[in-house]
Amino acid sequence: MSDDLMKELRQYLLENGKAVPMDDKHIWDQEAVSEAKRKLRDGTNEVFTLQEAKEVLGVTRKYLVPF
């Protein structure tokens, strides 16, 4: 996929609320982010540790803190 097409797709997803920007290059699915937020609200206190977030979300540190 060309860089121009990737930029166009990224812009489309962001403008239509389908994705959330993580930085200048990376985006995450909006529904996945919303689900993760819900799980953290339901499964932790207002303040939680990285370890607690890993357990609630079922992910490794690599994916929880990717950048």
Backbone as a chain_set.jsonl record, in Angstrom:
{"seq": "MSDDLMKELRQYLLENGKAVPMDDKHIWDQEAVSEAKRKLRDGTNEVFTLQEAKEVLGVTRKYLVPF", "coords": {"N": [[0.857, -1.17, 0.0], [0.59, 2.182, -0.851], [2.253, 5.104, 0.504], [0.711, 7.442, 0.321], [-1.875, 6.41, 0.078], [-2.098, 5.112, 2.526], [-2.003, 7.309, 4.276], [-4.347, 8.604, 3.494], [-6.295, 6.691, 4.18], [-5.87, 6.562, 6.952], [-6.605, 9.183, 7.676], [-9.302, 9.149, 6.907], [-10.366, 7.186, 8.673], [-9.911, 8.437, 11.154], [-11.388, 10.854, 10.873], [-13.965, 9.862, 10.696], [-14.456, 8.782, 13.14], [-13.689, 6.186, 13.638], [-11.249, 5.434, 14.494], [-8.595, 6.088, 16.873], [-6.062, 8.413, 17.465], [-2.758, 7.507, 18.351], [-0.19, 8.381, 18.142], [1.83, 10.242, 15.79], [2.027, 8.332, 13.796], [0.635, 5.995, 14.473], [-2.56, 4.459, 14.931], [-5.462, 3.446, 16.792], [-8.176, 1.162, 16.956], [-11.349, 2.547, 17.521], [-13.482, 1.282, 18.913], [-12.131, -0.736, 20.282], [-10.545, 0.77, 22.022], [-12.526, 2.033, 23.542], [-13.714, -0.21, 24.754], [-11.543, -1.165, 26.27], [-11.253, 0.971, 28.076], [-13.703, 0.771, 29.427], [-13.399, -1.743, 30.649], [-11.248, -1.19, 32.36], [-12.388, 0.761, 34.021], [-14.413, -0.769, 35.227], [-12.95, -2.841, 36.37], [-10.917, -1.927, 38.041], [-9.627, 0.364, 40.541], [-9.963, 3.977, 40.76], [-7.363, 4.91, 40.532], [-4.757, 2.989, 39.311], [-2.325, 0.35, 38.974], [0.237, -0.491, 36.554], [0.503, -3.246, 36.449], [-2.02, -4.083, 37.409], [-3.639, -3.115, 35.324], [-2.664, -4.666, 33.202], [-3.543, -7.206, 34.016], [-6.367, -6.88, 34.092], [-6.946, -6.201, 31.439], [-5.783, -8.251, 30.086], [-3.406, -8.288, 28.615], [0.037, -8.025, 27.515], [2.861, -6.102, 28.74], [4.136, -5.079, 26.533], [2.098, -4.507, 24.7], [0.443, -2.906, 26.19], [1.907, -0.657, 26.853], [2.973, 0.5, 24.303], [4.657, 2.415, 23.032]], "CA": [[0.0, 0.0, 0.0], [1.413, 3.389, -0.963], [2.203, 6.029, 1.645], [-0.423, 8.351, 0.133], [-3.094, 5.669, 0.379], [-2.102, 4.904, 3.978], [-2.367, 8.588, 4.891], [-5.753, 8.842, 3.192], [-7.061, 5.757, 4.996], [-5.742, 7.032, 8.343], [-7.419, 10.381, 7.812], [-10.703, 8.722, 6.818], [-10.728, 6.505, 9.915], [-9.941, 9.431, 12.226], [-12.485, 11.788, 10.651], [-15.241, 9.175, 10.868], [-14.554, 8.266, 14.494], [-13.419, 4.746, 13.664], [-9.922, 5.223, 15.07], [-8.091, 7.064, 17.836], [-4.621, 8.55, 17.234], [-1.854, 7.247, 19.467], [0.907, 9.301, 17.858], [1.756, 10.689, 14.399], [2.018, 7.202, 12.871], [-0.183, 4.876, 14.928], [-3.943, 4.653, 15.343], [-6.105, 2.269, 17.377], [-9.608, 1.032, 16.723], [-12.143, 3.276, 18.513], [-14.241, 0.35, 19.744], [-11.188, -1.418, 21.172], [-10.163, 1.73, 23.061], [-13.693, 2.191, 24.417], [-13.851, -1.449, 25.531], [-10.456, -1.182, 27.256], [-11.601, 1.952, 29.107], [-14.79, 0.199, 30.222], [-12.83, -2.818, 31.477], [-10.449, -0.58, 33.417], [-13.323, 1.386, 34.977], [-15.125, -1.821, 35.962], [-12.07, -3.809, 37.012], [-9.875, -1.323, 38.868], [-9.975, 1.604, 41.235], [-9.697, 5.16, 39.944], [-5.92, 4.873, 40.308], [-4.356, 1.591, 39.233], [-0.946, 0.115, 38.551], [0.431, -1.13, 35.265], [0.223, -4.664, 36.653], [-3.476, -4.245, 37.471], [-4.165, -2.905, 33.977], [-2.306, -5.863, 32.436], [-4.42, -8.3, 34.425], [-7.748, -6.585, 33.701], [-7.062, -6.19, 29.983], [-5.265, -9.494, 29.544], [-2.361, -8.006, 27.628], [1.39, -7.886, 28.043], [3.358, -4.726, 28.807], [4.482, -4.699, 25.161], [0.919, -3.933, 24.05], [-0.148, -1.904, 27.062], [2.757, 0.527, 26.744], [3.668, 0.161, 23.075], [5.609, 3.389, 22.47]], "C": [[0.899, 1.228, 0.0], [1.256, 4.266, 0.278], [1.004, 6.972, 1.543], [-1.735, 7.656, 0.482], [-3.215, 5.412, 1.875], [-2.525, 6.187, 4.706], [-3.853, 8.892, 4.687], [-6.662, 7.942, 4.038], [-7.04, 6.181, 6.461], [-6.652, 8.226, 8.582], [-8.904, 10.041, 7.794], [-11.158, 8.096, 8.137], [-10.832, 7.485, 11.079], [-11.143, 10.372, 12.08], [-13.856, 11.157, 10.905], [-15.373, 8.483, 12.218], [-14.323, 6.772, 14.62], [-12.091, 4.422, 14.332], [-9.558, 6.371, 15.993], [-6.587, 7.193, 17.592], [-3.821, 8.258, 18.504], [-0.617, 8.133, 19.364], [0.789, 9.676, 16.379], [1.639, 9.544, 13.4], [1.006, 6.12, 13.213], [-1.601, 5.3, 15.309], [-4.467, 3.344, 15.913], [-7.585, 2.327, 17.084], [-10.392, 1.694, 17.864], [-12.888, 2.332, 19.455], [-13.33, -0.386, 20.72], [-10.76, -0.511, 22.314], [-11.314, 1.91, 24.047], [-13.881, 0.967, 25.308], [-12.77, -1.534, 26.613], [-10.743, -0.204, 28.391], [-12.696, 1.417, 30.029], [-14.252, -0.883, 31.159], [-12.005, -2.244, 32.625], [-11.336, 0.092, 34.458], [-13.983, 0.331, 35.853], [-14.201, -2.707, 36.796], [-10.98, -3.257, 37.9], [-10.463, -0.163, 39.659], [-9.675, 2.77, 40.309], [-8.216, 5.267, 39.594], [-5.505, 3.413, 40.332], [-2.926, 1.489, 38.724], [-0.922, -0.499, 37.157], [0.098, -2.62, 35.36], [-1.287, -4.928, 36.703], [-4.103, -4.087, 36.087], [-3.866, -4.11, 33.097], [-3.255, -7.009, 32.744], [-5.854, -8.087, 33.946], [-7.92, -6.705, 32.179], [-6.557, -7.479, 29.337], [-4.231, -9.298, 28.45], [-1.006, -7.93, 28.313], [1.78, -6.41, 28.048], [3.669, -4.203, 27.414], [3.305, -4.011, 24.472], [0.241, -2.869, 24.885], [0.604, -0.584, 26.974], [3.606, 0.36, 25.482], [4.72, 1.146, 22.598], [6.403, 4.044, 23.565]], "O": [[1.86, 1.301, 0.766], [0.262, 4.18, 1.0], [0.357, 7.271, 2.546], [-2.607, 8.253, 1.113], [-4.31, 5.485, 2.433], [-3.319, 6.138, 5.645], [-4.528, 9.377, 5.595], [-7.684, 8.398, 4.55], [-8.071, 6.161, 7.132], [-7.381, 8.273, 9.573], [-9.677, 10.587, 8.581], [-12.219, 8.443, 8.657], [-11.741, 7.376, 11.901], [-11.834, 10.652, 13.06], [-14.799, 11.85, 11.286], [-16.29, 7.689, 12.425], [-14.724, 6.162, 15.611], [-11.836, 3.274, 14.693], [-10.119, 7.465, 15.917], [-5.896, 6.177, 17.519], [-4.174, 8.712, 19.592], [-0.071, 8.577, 20.374], [-0.258, 9.446, 15.774], [1.197, 9.757, 12.271], [0.562, 5.395, 12.323], [-1.814, 6.347, 15.92], [-3.982, 2.266, 15.568], [-8.172, 3.403, 16.977], [-10.125, 1.429, 19.036], [-12.919, 2.561, 20.664], [-13.717, -0.633, 21.862], [-10.624, -0.965, 23.45], [-11.095, 1.935, 25.258], [-14.178, 1.105, 26.494], [-13.053, -1.931, 27.744], [-10.498, -0.525, 29.553], [-12.633, 1.583, 31.247], [-14.616, -0.925, 32.334], [-12.059, -2.757, 33.742], [-11.062, -0.001, 35.654], [-14.103, 0.504, 37.066], [-14.62, -3.26, 37.812], [-10.193, -4.02, 38.459], [-11.615, 0.232, 39.477], [-9.187, 2.572, 39.196], [-7.862, 5.667, 38.485], [-5.852, 2.678, 41.256], [-2.393, 2.423, 38.124], [-1.943, -0.966, 36.652], [-0.517, -3.183, 34.454], [-1.771, -5.889, 36.104], [-5.0, -4.847, 35.722], [-4.725, -4.536, 32.324], [-3.716, -7.702, 31.837], [-6.484, -9.019, 33.446], [-8.917, -7.244, 31.7], [-6.867, -7.763, 28.18], [-4.188, -10.053, 27.479], [-0.916, -7.789, 29.532], [1.111, -5.577, 27.436], [3.488, -3.016, 27.141], [3.496, -3.039, 23.741], [-0.465, -2.016, 24.347], [-0.004, 0.485, 27.017], [4.808, 0.108, 25.568], [5.603, 0.765, 21.83], [7.253, 4.891, 23.29]]}, "num_chains": 1, "name": "protein.A"}
